[in-house]
């Protein structure tokens, strides 16, 4: 299990103690898709969960049903995230899932729909843009830069945090988007590791634009499901 990724201290991004209230944001990656299992790049293409992904969604929903005082559930509007979020919402008396386009995965342009291992050969220009160390590098075919992804995801989460100050909410999104949220909240130089399908992390948002990580990459609920640690996505090549 990739539970070995370190639990990051709650004081990572703050200078000294901070008094409540804060917003607890429980961040969940969607369940597995066939494209995850086969190594195909999804980006913003609307791929459904596979049967294992649905099992994972049920498992994470059961896990989160023990979390008290959930005020709202937000999700990417892409099917793989939305179905995961709806499974979670069913444990809260059918709490409405609020769909947000800004929680979508990074748009990966001409690479979307390609098998990752073949993309360097079939789309060398797009692949080079994707692998570029420049955070402002866009990908041919309408793809986003990492900076664009970071801005839209973190701006939305900041708004959610301000709206729900003193409350607890759930956010269901994608590997690349969640990595951006981690990078905003964690201490400089910390690595989120591979974000597994239906992994659970908690980001705390405080008054004064302060974010920090409370816990990260909990997949303990997946012990009874089929679970591919090698499935594509959730790391620096997420898509």
Helices and strands as residue ranges (DSSP letters): G 2-4, E 22-29, H 34-38, H 51-64, E 70-75, H 79-89, G 90-92, E 97-99, G 101-103, G 109-111, H 116-122, H 124-131, H 146-163, E 168-173, H 175-185, E 200-206, E 210-218, G 220-222
